[in-house]
């Protein structure tokens, strides 16, 4: 899957939609993303650069597209599903240092391209999949993508009709002329052809319907079969895209071209029921999200999607209100949070915006608003409680103040000697033991759950007893290390903080139970106030 004309067209959504359709026809599918940047992984990237950092079960800090892959397919991804230029170069340089190249000059072609090909085929060698969709990040024509596209060209020769290339482009609408324009698509396909790649399928992203006649014209100019030109028109939710693709036969084209014979039509029943619920929902639940990246749609992607899925399963529309934590003060907290049915305190790093999170938490706690703290949000719950209930005014996390007298959130011993920032946090899925009877245990319907982590700091167990005595219960802990994973205020409507990130495991067909429980509490709170 390559992309042309501009970025942000939704290659990840098209890949996910195709995978969703193939899976529903009974195939074993996975999707991998190749990112042409030099970073080893997006873990060190600021959300302003690349949106949320997603985390896989095996603890890889990944591109947010992997989140879409999991949400659409319900298939867990791993480190092998996300490779960057940095990782390719790192492994080539390691081989060079070991002497593996036997005195040869190490070059982009063939050594870098061979390494890319090896990575592209790696998941295939596991024997676990019938189809592997490989998304090449960036846009055709970028200098950075050249080695990846050269690898694709070579792979097409190796794999023959066991492979195909889908190219996603943009068909802009010129409002003044009232016309859709195909020229950028033609140019982008030419560029791909110059690199020796002939796309088999074109997916055209557009805001207006593209006529069959125009599609035939594009097919003719771009050397593609007329029925292999598919439009991807804007929809109200990304979860409709698989159906739109199926209506135009994208999955069938792929099966035909790869000589795969589908036993049955896609079984989209549960998916359709999700969409039906979404369409039938009349009432709205209003959730406030307090964070510092609120101007950026993608920074809290998995939280947004988990909330949306939960609201849909609770038969409600979701109204998500972003509240900038840097601008929140005691003077305006009532105005900004007073109307919320529930409040999420977002994850994050560093001091900026942290005081606003304490303001929000104090208000939510005192007014008994359903509140969900995630990772840094949970740590803030603990700090706010220490300051305002335990009477420790200088309580803090040592991330924010290394010399705080009350380090209620502190570094784990094994984190203290770490100086590199990349890939060194507590990452990936860990078991969590939940106290029977807690809101969290009730929500999951289980007392041992596995959720994903991405953090360095932890609840300081030296304070645990004082918190418990004052009413903040530590209801979830790691069974081996006894690290606190979940805190609750049992007397409140719903006041739960998780050190882990439950949003990463929430999918369309298996929404995360904690989000469902939170959203239901928010709906109940709204109904109570209405009465
Ligand atoms: N900054 C906090 C830590 O490192 C929380 C991280 C997060 O919210 N993902 O522990």
Boltz pocket constraint, residues with backbone or C-beta under 6 A from the ligand:
constraints:
  - pocket:
      binder: B
      contacts: [[A, 346], [A, 347], [A, 348], [A, 349], [A, 350], [A, 374], [A, 375], [A, 376], [A, 377], [A, 399], [A, 454], [A, 455], [A, 456], [A, 457], [A, 458]]
      max_distance: 6.0
